[in-house]
Amino acid sequence: MNNKNASSGSGNVLKVIMIIVFIVMLLFIVAIFLLARMPTTGGSFGYGFPSAMSKRNTVKDVEIDVDPQVVYRIDDNRFFTLEKYKDCEHGGFVYYHDVNKNIKRLITSGATDEKPQNEITIAEKNDIMAFTGKFIYAASDNVIAYPVRHIGYKYGTENYYIAYRDLENPSNNNAVDAYKSTYAAVVSDGVIYIQGSVIDKNYREYTLSNKSHQYEMVDISLAKINRNSKDDRFHCDNKIKPRKVKIIAN
């Protein structure tokens, strides 16, 4: 009799355990199904993109109607303009101009004249305008030079370069390292000088025909600089406001 009761009790316990296991598995399946259908924010749980990037909230293009302004002047005929900006701190394209040679060239990284800006690109300062160090333009009108910024969003890095474009000899085209804290960059024909800080007595001298990015240390007083630009920094007048900022439905 006792053996029968024990056997019956064991059977009941086994049934209860099986029912509990079944319910747990069912709840797990339901939870996975619901989780997969939930909208995510900031890439939560590793599913998909942030909700701002979903079909319901796609990043919209933006057109900005605003007067261009000169943000750097080399001489009477050569200068840079900032255009299509929301304000000095947000968006915009920078163009190089040479009136004598009838040149107007877009130099903002990754931009095209045909492609409008969007809600993400106008959230950042223009790459060229982000360079706050001195920029001395001592090169001839055969050279287009300008600062460049590259942001590594994955690791939060921010790298600066000085780009050099030789209109007569493209083999000299190059870009040399600068830093966000660079005190001064001087561009001459075939050479770029970088002064790291205001107390430095030497330039890092980069010869553009040398593609190895090696440099020599040169006493600042001995550097060969034949001319100076009218401006020595990029600047922007925040009093100039857009007439219209238009969001374009995609």
Backbone as CSV, one residue per row, in Angstrom:
resi,resn,N_x,N_y,N_z,CA_x,CA_y,CA_z,C_x,C_y,C_z
1,MET,0.833,-1.202,0.000,0.000,0.000,0.000,0.861,1.243,0.000
2,ASN,1.869,1.256,0.825,2.776,2.392,0.903,3.512,2.605,-0.404
3,ASN,3.864,1.490,-1.071,4.562,1.596,-2.351,3.673,2.233,-3.401
4,LYS,2.355,1.882,-3.374,1.418,2.474,-4.336,1.284,3.980,-4.116
5,ASN,1.172,4.363,-2.829,1.046,5.803,-2.523,2.300,6.574,-2.965
6,ALA,3.461,5.953,-2.719,4.721,6.604,-3.103,4.817,6.755,-4.605
7,SER,4.402,5.703,-5.324,4.447,5.756,-6.790,3.507,6.814,-7.328
8,SER,2.283,6.870,-6.705,1.302,7.873,-7.139,1.795,9.284,-6.861
9,GLY,2.438,9.472,-5.694,2.959,10.793,-5.336,4.058,11.238,-6.276
10,SER,4.939,10.311,-6.644,6.020,10.643,-7.573,5.474,11.040,-8.929
11,GLY,4.413,10.351,-9.364,3.799,10.669,-10.657,3.207,12.048,-10.656
12,ASN,2.552,12.412,-9.551,1.951,13.750,-9.455,3.014,14.843,-9.491
13,VAL,4.127,14.629,-8.786,5.223,15.603,-8.768,5.791,15.776,-10.159
14,LEU,5.962,14.654,-10.876,6.504,14.709,-12.241,5.572,15.492,-13.163
15,LYS,4.257,15.296,-13.013,3.303,16.042,-13.837,3.389,17.539,-13.567
16,VAL,3.478,17.887,-12.279,3.572,19.303,-11.916,4.818,19.936,-12.514
17,ILE,5.955,19.200,-12.432,7.209,19.720,-12.986,7.088,19.938,-14.480
18,MET,6.457,18.964,-15.180,6.298,19.074,-16.630,5.413,20.264,-17.000
19,ILE,4.342,20.484,-16.200,3.456,21.627,-16.459,4.202,22.944,-16.273
20,ILE,5.030,23.015,-15.196,5.794,24.237,-14.930,6.779,24.513,-16.064
21,VAL,7.480,23.460,-16.502,8.437,23.608,-17.603,7.734,24.089,-18.856
22,PHE,6.557,23.552,-19.153,5.795,23.945,-20.347,5.384,25.418,-20.274
23,ILE,4.916,25.835,-19.080,4.494,27.235,-18.913,5.679,28.178,-19.072
24,VAL,6.844,27.818,-18.496,8.038,28.656,-18.602,8.464,28.795,-20.054
25,MET,8.467,27.686,-20.789,8.854,27.725,-22.199,7.882,28.578,-23.010
26,LEU,6.585,28.471,-22.697,5.582,29.252,-23.403,5.773,30.741,-23.146
27,LEU,6.021,31.099,-21.883,6.252,32.507,-21.545,7.512,33.036,-22.215
28,PHE,8.561,32.207,-22.310,9.808,32.614,-22.958,9.581,32.908,-24.436
29,ILE,8.804,32.042,-25.109,8.517,32.239,-26.528,7.709,33.515,-26.736
30,VAL,6.717,33.754,-25.880,5.901,34.963,-25.984,6.759,36.214,-25.768
31,ALA,7.669,36.149,-24.780,8.539,37.301,-24.485,9.446,37.632,-25.663
32,ILE,10.033,36.610,-26.292,10.899,36.833,-27.463,10.110,37.466,-28.592
33,PHE,8.875,36.993,-28.808,8.027,37.527,-29.882,7.720,38.996,-29.640
34,LEU,7.354,39.334,-28.393,7.033,40.724,-28.069,8.258,41.620,-28.152
35,LEU,9.418,41.128,-27.718,10.646,41.912,-27.745,11.054,42.257,-29.168
36,ALA,10.872,41.298,-30.060,11.240,41.531,-31.454,10.370,42.589,-32.113
37,ARG,9.157,42.793,-31.607,8.235,43.756,-32.200,8.302,45.131,-31.539
38,MET,9.055,45.241,-30.429,9.124,46.523,-29.717,9.967,47.514,-30.491
39,PRO,9.567,48.832,-30.549,10.436,49.868,-31.128,11.625,50.083,-30.225
40,THR,12.799,50.297,-30.817,13.998,50.476,-30.012,14.393,51.937,-29.970
41,THR,15.102,52.323,-28.945,15.650,53.676,-28.830,17.123,53.547,-28.534
42,GLY,17.926,54.273,-29.313,19.365,54.253,-29.084,19.976,52.890,-29.276
43,GLY,19.342,52.010,-30.081,19.911,50.696,-30.338,19.749,49.768,-29.156
44,SER,18.756,49.989,-28.254,18.568,49.172,-27.077,18.370,47.712,-27.466
45,PHE,18.906,46.814,-26.662,18.787,45.380,-26.828,19.455,44.871,-28.099
46,GLY,20.085,45.769,-28.854,20.799,45.344,-30.048,19.914,45.080,-31.234
47,TYR,18.641,45.443,-31.176,17.756,45.195,-32.302,17.642,46.453,-33.153
48,GLY,17.989,46.344,-34.440,17.720,47.415,-35.396,18.458,48.702,-35.101
49,PHE,17.889,49.805,-35.583,18.457,51.139,-35.442,17.647,51.935,-34.433
50,PRO,18.143,53.065,-33.999,17.350,53.922,-33.123,16.036,54.296,-33.779
51,SER,15.028,54.586,-32.938,13.697,54.867,-33.469,13.701,56.042,-34.435
52,ALA,14.653,56.997,-34.262,14.714,58.146,-35.166,15.059,57.729,-36.584
53,MET,15.619,56.527,-36.754,16.008,56.059,-38.066,14.980,55.091,-38.638
54,SER,13.868,54.865,-37.937,12.853,53.948,-38.423,12.107,54.577,-39.585
55,LYS,11.313,53.748,-40.280,10.558,54.257,-41.412,9.608,55.370,-40.987
56,ARG,9.128,55.273,-39.759,8.168,56.252,-39.274,8.834,57.602,-39.021
57,ASN,10.147,57.585,-38.724,10.859,58.824,-38.428,12.183,58.858,-39.193
58,THR,12.139,58.882,-40.512,13.358,58.922,-41.307,14.015,60.292,-41.200
59,VAL,15.353,60.311,-41.395,16.092,61.570,-41.375,15.723,62.365,-42.617
60,LYS,15.276,63.578,-42.423,14.775,64.392,-43.530,15.861,65.327,-44.070
61,ASP,15.809,65.570,-45.383,16.700,66.541,-46.005,16.277,67.958,-45.619
62,VAL,17.239,68.880,-45.683,16.987,70.260,-45.276,17.575,71.209,-46.336
63,GLU,16.796,72.176,-46.752,17.278,73.241,-47.626,17.269,74.551,-46.844
64,ILE,18.362,75.314,-46.949,18.510,76.540,-46.173,18.751,77.711,-47.117
65,ASP,17.910,78.730,-47.006,18.041,79.949,-47.810,18.690,81.018,-46.938
66,VAL,19.971,81.284,-47.198,20.715,82.241,-46.386,21.784,82.890,-47.265
67,ASP,22.118,84.140,-46.962,23.151,84.829,-47.727,24.524,84.202,-47.453
68,PRO,25.316,83.968,-48.524,26.705,83.524,-48.306,27.480,84.601,-47.572
69,GLN,28.500,84.193,-46.847,29.388,85.175,-46.226,30.838,84.736,-46.384
70,VAL,31.715,85.735,-46.566,33.149,85.455,-46.661,33.664,85.126,-45.266
71,VAL,34.263,83.949,-45.126,34.752,83.516,-43.814,36.279,83.489,-43.753
72,TYR,36.919,83.725,-44.903,38.390,83.821,-44.925,38.791,84.490,-46.232
73,ARG,39.655,85.509,-46.129,40.104,86.204,-47.340,41.615,86.087,-47.450
74,ILE,42.041,85.545,-48.592,43.472,85.436,-48.871,43.981,86.773,-49.403
75,ASP,43.327,87.277,-50.451,43.652,88.579,-51.029,42.382,89.122,-51.689
76,ASP,42.511,90.131,-52.518,41.325,90.733,-53.122,40.574,89.777,-54.050
77,ASN,41.288,88.810,-54.601,40.679,87.925,-55.601,40.409,86.509,-55.105
78,ARG,41.010,86.134,-53.988,40.851,84.765,-53.483,40.265,84.790,-52.076
79,PHE,39.274,83.939,-51.851,38.604,83.911,-50.551,37.770,82.634,-50.428
80,PHE,37.294,82.391,-49.207,36.416,81.262,-48.927,35.060,81.797,-48.453
81,THR,33.979,81.152,-48.884,32.646,81.518,-48.396,31.997,80.337,-47.688
82,LEU,31.168,80.665,-46.708,30.302,79.683,-46.054,28.897,79.901,-46.594
83,GLU,28.264,78.817,-47.061,26.946,78.919,-47.674,26.031,77.816,-47.152
84,LYS,24.717,78.066,-47.240,23.697,77.071,-46.881,23.833,76.605,-45.428
85,TYR,24.169,77.536,-44.552,24.370,77.219,-43.141,23.131,77.609,-42.336
86,LYS,22.907,76.872,-41.253,21.821,77.238,-40.332,22.259,78.404,-39.456
87,ASP,23.479,78.317,-38.949,24.162,79.409,-38.252,25.637,79.043,-38.226
88,CYS,26.455,79.835,-37.567,27.896,79.596,-37.600,28.291,78.257,-36.986
89,GLU,27.442,77.726,-36.143,27.756,76.487,-35.436,27.091,75.260,-36.043
90,HIS,26.292,75.434,-37.080,25.515,74.300,-37.576,25.459,74.270,-39.099
91,GLY,26.048,73.199,-39.663,25.915,72.922,-41.084,26.666,73.885,-41.977
92,GLY,26.295,73.845,-43.250,26.878,74.745,-44.235,27.959,74.096,-45.084
93,PHE,28.177,74.675,-46.271,29.224,74.256,-47.195,30.224,75.394,-47.332
94,VAL,31.516,75.053,-47.416,32.558,76.060,-47.651,33.059,75.925,-49.084
95,TYR,33.174,77.082,-49.769,33.648,77.134,-51.152,34.902,77.988,-51.232
96,TYR,35.840,77.559,-52.104,37.011,78.356,-52.432,36.717,79.135,-53.712
97,HIS,37.104,80.419,-53.735,36.878,81.279,-54.895,38.194,81.883,-55.365
98,ASP,38.347,81.940,-56.683,39.410,82.733,-57.302,38.748,83.517,-58.434
99,VAL,38.569,84.822,-58.212,37.858,85.660,-59.179,38.614,85.723,-60.508
100,ASN,39.927,85.859,-60.446,40.722,85.974,-61.668,40.637,84.734,-62.542
101,LYS,40.605,83.574,-61.912,40.569,82.313,-62.662,39.155,81.755,-62.815
102,ASN,38.181,82.520,-62.351,36.784,82.108,-62.445,36.564,80.727,-61.820
103,ILE,37.135,80.537,-60.619,37.016,79.266,-59.894,36.081,79.438,-58.704
104,LYS,35.139,78.538,-58.570,34.376,78.374,-57.345,34.300,76.877,-57.099
105,ARG,34.951,76.427,-56.032,35.071,74.991,-55.791,34.603,74.643,-54.380
106,LEU,33.687,73.670,-54.295,33.217,73.174,-53.002,34.309,72.344,-52.355
107,ILE,34.675,72.661,-51.119,35.754,71.940,-50.448,35.309,71.254,-49.166
108,THR,34.060,71.414,-48.763,33.549,70.717,-47.576,33.589,69.213,-47.812
109,SER,34.115,68.468,-46.851,34.295,67.027,-47.008,32.965,66.312,-47.238
110,GLY,32.923,65.450,-48.244,31.771,64.599,-48.483,30.542,65.287,-49.020
111,ALA,30.621,66.563,-49.358,29.445,67.309,-49.818,29.451,67.421,-51.337
112,THR,28.258,67.569,-51.901,28.114,67.868,-53.324,27.095,68.982,-53.475
113,ASP,27.223,69.748,-54.541,26.292,70.850,-54.757,24.876,70.356,-55.007
114,GLU,24.755,69.146,-55.549,23.427,68.631,-55.886,22.720,68.010,-54.678
115,LYS,23.495,67.579,-53.695,22.925,66.864,-52.554,22.616,67.823,-51.413
116,PRO,21.354,67.888,-50.970,21.035,68.790,-49.847,21.575,68.254,-48.529
117,GLN,21.626,69.124,-47.554,21.988,68.690,-46.217,20.789,67.977,-45.589
118,ASN,21.019,67.362,-44.439,19.912,66.717,-43.739,19.964,67.074,-42.256
119,GLU,19.032,66.521,-41.501,18.912,66.878,-40.086,20.155,66.502,-39.284
120,ILE,20.912,65.517,-39.770,22.123,65.108,-39.059,23.289,66.037,-39.397
121,THR,23.479,66.339,-40.685,24.633,67.162,-41.069,24.526,68.592,-40.552
122,ILE,23.315,69.124,-40.383,23.207,70.485,-39.859,23.270,70.513,-38.333
123,ALA,23.415,69.336,-37.718,23.589,69.295,-36.265,25.052,69.507,-35.876
124,GLU,25.966,69.385,-36.860,27.402,69.538,-36.611,27.925,70.828,-37.233
125,LYS,29.004,71.318,-36.678,29.680,72.470,-37.276,30.403,72.019,-38.539
126,ASN,30.447,72.890,-39.539,31.168,72.579,-40.756,32.613,72.206,-40.439
127,ASP,33.136,71.183,-41.124,34.473,70.661,-40.817,35.557,71.732,-40.901
128,ILE,35.486,72.589,-41.899,36.509,73.613,-42.079,36.383,74.701,-41.016
129,MET,35.151,75.089,-40.725,34.923,76.135,-39.727,35.261,75.661,-38.314
130,ALA,35.340,74.342,-38.119,35.648,73.809,-36.788,37.112,74.017,-36.409
131,PHE,37.969,74.307,-37.391,39.391,74.539,-37.106,39.543,75.939,-36.506
132,THR,40.044,76.015,-35.285,40.096,77.291,-34.566,41.497,77.879,-34.477
133,GLY,42.502,77.152,-34.976,43.859,77.678,-34.939,44.088,78.755,-35.987
134,LYS,45.252,79.384,-35.940,45.613,80.333,-36.991,45.837,79.578,-38.297
135,PHE,45.435,80.219,-39.398,45.635,79.630,-40.722,46.208,80.730,-41.606
136,ILE,47.496,80.619,-41.914,48.193,81.644,-42.690,48.370,81.127,-44.115
137,TYR,47.782,81.850,-45.070,47.807,81.426,-46.466,48.895,82.210,-47.191
138,ALA,50.023,81.541,-47.453,51.149,82.193,-48.116,51.462,81.547,-49.459
139,ALA,50.515,80.764,-49.984,50.731,80.057,-51.254,50.218,80.881,-52.422
140,SER,50.685,80.554,-53.629,50.276,81.241,-54.849,48.867,80.809,-55.250
141,ASP,48.349,81.411,-56.327,46.996,81.077,-56.763,46.917,79.752,-57.506
142,ASN,48.017,79.003,-57.568,47.990,77.646,-58.112,47.658,76.612,-57.040
143,VAL,47.495,77.084,-55.814,47.287,76.177,-54.679,45.950,76.459,-54.003
144,ILE,45.220,75.395,-53.727,44.036,75.477,-52.867,44.344,74.670,-51.611
145,ALA,44.339,75.318,-50.462,44.645,74.646,-49.200,43.606,75.021,-48.168
146,TYR,43.331,74.106,-47.260,42.290,74.345,-46.261,42.369,73.277,-45.167
147,PRO,41.868,73.567,-43.970,41.837,72.561,-42.915,40.713,71.554,-43.152
148,VAL,40.907,70.343,-42.673,39.932,69.263,-42.803,39.778,68.601,-41.438
149,ARG,38.542,68.257,-41.108,38.296,67.514,-39.866,37.639,66.187,-40.207
150,HIS,38.058,65.128,-39.539,37.404,63.829,-39.687,36.977,63.334,-38.314
151,ILE,35.672,63.076,-38.158,35.128,62.595,-36.884,34.895,61.100,-36.986
152,GLY,35.509,60.341,-36.080,35.246,58.902,-35.984,34.162,58.674,-34.946
153,TYR,32.911,58.579,-35.404,31.790,58.496,-34.471,31.832,57.224,-33.630
154,LYS,32.382,56.150,-34.172,32.393,54.879,-33.444,33.206,54.975,-32.168
155,TYR,34.370,55.650,-32.242,35.254,55.743,-31.080,35.362,57.160,-30.526
156,GLY,34.627,58.096,-31.112,34.636,59.457,-30.611,35.915,60.208,-30.905
157,THR,36.633,59.830,-31.973,37.876,60.513,-32.322,37.596,61.732,-33.191
158,GLU,38.529,62.672,-33.184,38.397,63.892,-33.975,39.783,64.256,-34.493
159,ASN,40.024,64.017,-35.781,41.340,64.243,-36.375,41.293,65.427,-37.333
160,TYR,42.375,66.215,-37.324,42.469,67.382,-38.191,43.653,67.232,-39.148
161,TYR,43.468,67.762,-40.358,44.513,67.746,-41.380,44.522,69.103,-42.090
162,ILE,45.608,69.377,-42.764,45.652,70.503,-43.697,45.767,69.901,-45.090
163,ALA,44.741,70.124,-45.911,44.730,69.596,-47.276,45.415,70.582,-48.211
164,TYR,46.113,70.036,-49.196,46.876,70.853,-50.150,46.581,70.321,-51.545
165,ARG,46.061,71.206,-52.426,45.741,70.829,-53.799,46.503,71.740,-54.760
166,ASP,47.365,71.133,-55.586,48.170,71.870,-56.551,47.460,71.814,-57.904
167,LEU,46.986,72.945,-58.388,46.215,72.970,-59.627,47.072,72.669,-60.856
168,GLU,48.357,72.982,-60.786,49.238,72.739,-61.925,49.930,71.385,-61.862
169,ASN,50.169,70.908,-60.666,50.883,69.642,-60.496,50.173,68.790,-59.437
170,PRO,49.126,68.070,-59.839,48.341,67.291,-58.874,49.138,66.224,-58.130
171,SER,50.314,65.865,-58.652,51.132,64.869,-57.939,51.587,65.394,-56.576
172,ASN,51.532,66.701,-56.386,51.883,67.295,-55.089,50.721,67.294,-54.103
173,ASN,49.537,66.905,-54.551,48.376,66.896,-53.656,48.662,66.031,-52.430
174,ASN,48.304,66.554,-51.273,48.641,65.853,-50.043,47.781,66.396,-48.907
175,ALA,47.906,65.778,-47.757,47.280,66.276,-46.526,48.196,65.911,-45.371
176,VAL,48.432,66.857,-44.478,49.345,66.606,-43.362,48.592,66.727,-42.048
177,ASP,49.124,66.063,-41.038,48.471,66.032,-39.732,48.501,67.396,-39.059
178,ALA,47.363,67.744,-38.499,47.278,68.883,-37.589,46.541,68.369,-36.346
179,TYR,46.253,69.242,-35.422,45.537,68.850,-34.219,44.472,69.890,-33.916
180,LYS,43.496,69.491,-33.129,42.467,70.453,-32.740,43.096,71.629,-32.002
181,SER,44.173,71.350,-31.272,44.827,72.397,-30.476,45.956,73.094,-31.235
182,THR,46.128,72.801,-32.544,47.189,73.424,-33.329,47.101,74.947,-33.218
183,TYR,48.228,75.574,-32.903,48.228,77.027,-32.763,48.203,77.711,-34.122
184,ALA,49.018,77.214,-35.078,49.073,77.860,-36.383,49.471,76.872,-37.464
185,ALA,48.851,77.029,-38.622,49.239,76.294,-39.822,49.543,77.321,-40.900
186,VAL,50.692,77.185,-41.545,51.115,78.118,-42.588,51.289,77.333,-43.880
187,VAL,50.599,77.771,-44.929,50.676,77.087,-46.220,51.473,77.943,-47.185
188,SER,52.562,77.389,-47.704,53.357,78.054,-48.729,53.412,77.138,-49.950
189,ASP,54.078,77.568,-51.015,54.169,76.739,-52.210,55.035,75.515,-51.948
190,GLY,54.401,74.333,-51.987,55.126,73.084,-51.808,55.441,72.723,-50.377
191,VAL,55.045,73.558,-49.413,55.410,73.333,-48.016,54.244,73.718,-47.106
192,ILE,54.062,72.956,-46.031,53.132,73.330,-44.958,53.902,73.333,-43.651
193,TYR,53.737,74.409,-42.881,54.365,74.526,-41.575,53.289,74.406,-40.496
194,ILE,53.572,73.622,-39.466,52.646,73.458,-38.341,53.349,73.884,-37.051
195,GLN,52.728,74.836,-36.338,53.212,75.245,-35.011,52.237,74.691,-33.990
196,GLY,52.708,73.756,-33.169,51.823,73.054,-32.252,51.230,73.926,-31.165
197,SER,52.036,74.816,-30.592,51.544,75.685,-29.514,52.207,77.039,-29.615
198,VAL,51.685,77.992,-28.874,52.184,79.364,-28.959,53.621,79.482,-28.445
199,ILE,54.054,78.565,-27.601,55.415,78.639,-27.044,56.440,77.899,-27.904
200,ASP,55.984,77.162,-28.926,56.923,76.438,-29.780,57.786,77.423,-30.572
201,LYS,59.083,77.171,-30.621,60.020,78.013,-31.368,60.312,77.439,-32.752
202,ASN,59.781,76.240,-33.009,60.032,75.577,-34.281,58.726,75.190,-34.962
203,TYR,58.765,75.181,-36.277,57.691,74.623,-37.086,58.007,73.158,-37.396
204,ARG,56.962,72.353,-37.538,57.109,71.080,-38.239,56.960,71.393,-39.729
205,GLU,57.987,71.181,-40.498,57.990,71.532,-41.923,57.710,70.273,-42.750
206,TYR,56.571,70.269,-43.449,56.214,69.158,-44.334,56.460,69.586,-45.776
207,THR,57.279,68.829,-46.496,57.481,69.066,-47.922,56.453,68.230,-48.675
208,LEU,55.611,68.879,-49.481,54.451,68.197,-50.064,54.828,67.131,-51.078
209,SER,55.976,67.256,-51.716,56.396,66.224,-52.665,56.828,64.943,-51.956
210,ASN,57.043,65.030,-50.642,57.416,63.867,-49.840,56.150,63.200,-49.318
211,LYS,55.806,62.044,-49.861,54.556,61.380,-49.507,54.653,60.559,-48.218
212,SER,55.814,60.534,-47.593,55.990,59.712,-46.392,55.455,60.382,-45.135
213,HIS,55.032,61.649,-45.252,54.528,62.424,-44.119,55.594,62.663,-43.052
214,GLN,56.859,62.526,-43.444,57.946,62.885,-42.547,58.103,64.405,-42.553
215,TYR,58.618,64.949,-41.475,58.804,66.401,-41.398,60.148,66.716,-40.760
216,GLU,60.573,67.938,-40.942,61.780,68.440,-40.300,61.407,69.581,-39.367
217,MET,62.186,69.745,-38.325,61.962,70.858,-37.411,62.750,72.063,-37.909
218,VAL,62.043,73.184,-38.068,62.656,74.393,-38.615,62.384,75.561,-37.674
219,ASP,63.427,76.324,-37.379,63.248,77.525,-36.560,62.239,78.451,-37.240
220,ILE,61.259,78.933,-36.482,60.198,79.761,-37.052,60.754,80.987,-37.765
221,SER,61.805,81.560,-37.227,62.380,82.762,-37.833,63.068,82.472,-39.164
222,LEU,63.347,81.193,-39.438,64.046,80.827,-40.666,63.114,80.258,-41.736
223,ALA,61.831,80.105,-41.416,60.887,79.545,-42.376,60.720,80.482,-43.567
224,LYS,60.632,79.910,-44.754,60.542,80.699,-45.990,59.069,80.985,-46.313
225,ILE,58.582,82.125,-45.860,57.198,82.536,-46.091,57.240,83.853,-46.867
226,ASN,56.774,83.821,-48.107,56.944,84.958,-49.011,55.809,85.977,-48.956
227,ARG,54.649,85.556,-48.487,53.508,86.482,-48.467,52.579,86.085,-47.322
228,ASN,51.695,86.967,-46.950,50.727,86.677,-45.895,49.316,86.955,-46.400
229,SER,48.373,86.155,-45.950,46.967,86.366,-46.297,46.397,87.524,-45.498
230,LYS,45.292,88.080,-45.996,44.629,89.165,-45.271,44.057,88.669,-43.945
231,ASP,43.487,87.474,-43.954,42.968,86.887,-42.715,43.957,85.868,-42.173
232,ASP,43.911,85.651,-40.869,44.744,84.607,-40.287,43.914,83.558,-39.535
233,ARG,42.596,83.676,-39.623,41.690,82.677,-39.039,40.405,82.630,-39.855
234,PHE,39.724,81.497,-39.794,38.368,81.439,-40.327,37.436,82.102,-39.317
235,HIS,36.455,82.850,-39.807,35.573,83.610,-38.931,34.161,83.580,-39.504
236,CYS,33.178,83.882,-38.687,31.781,83.809,-39.116,30.958,84.833,-38.356
237,ASP,30.030,85.485,-39.064,29.151,86.487,-38.470,27.801,85.837,-38.167
238,ASN,27.551,85.616,-36.886,26.320,84.924,-36.481,25.091,85.809,-36.584
239,LYS,25.285,87.087,-36.901,24.118,87.971,-37.044,23.391,87.722,-38.370
240,ILE,24.055,87.048,-39.292,23.405,86.713,-40.568,22.562,85.464,-40.369
241,LYS,21.256,85.613,-40.546,20.327,84.520,-40.264,19.659,84.026,-41.552
242,PRO,19.286,82.756,-41.599,18.575,82.241,-42.774,17.208,82.899,-42.942
243,ARG,16.830,83.131,-44.194,15.470,83.591,-44.479,14.473,82.451,-44.326
244,LYS,14.952,81.226,-44.615,14.054,80.080,-44.562,14.863,78.800,-44.380
245,VAL,14.372,77.941,-43.489,14.913,76.586,-43.336,13.787,75.622,-43.672
246,LYS,13.914,74.914,-44.776,12.840,74.076,-45.286,13.162,72.600,-45.088
247,ILE,12.261,71.888,-44.412,12.376,70.441,-44.249,11.738,69.764,-45.459
248,ILE,12.461,68.886,-46.115,11.986,68.235,-47.322,11.488,66.839,-46.980
249,ALA,10.224,66.561,-47.293,9.657,65.238,-47.043,10.271,64.227,-47.994
250,ASN,10.776,63.108,-47.450,11.418,62.084,-48.278,10.361,61.122,-48.857
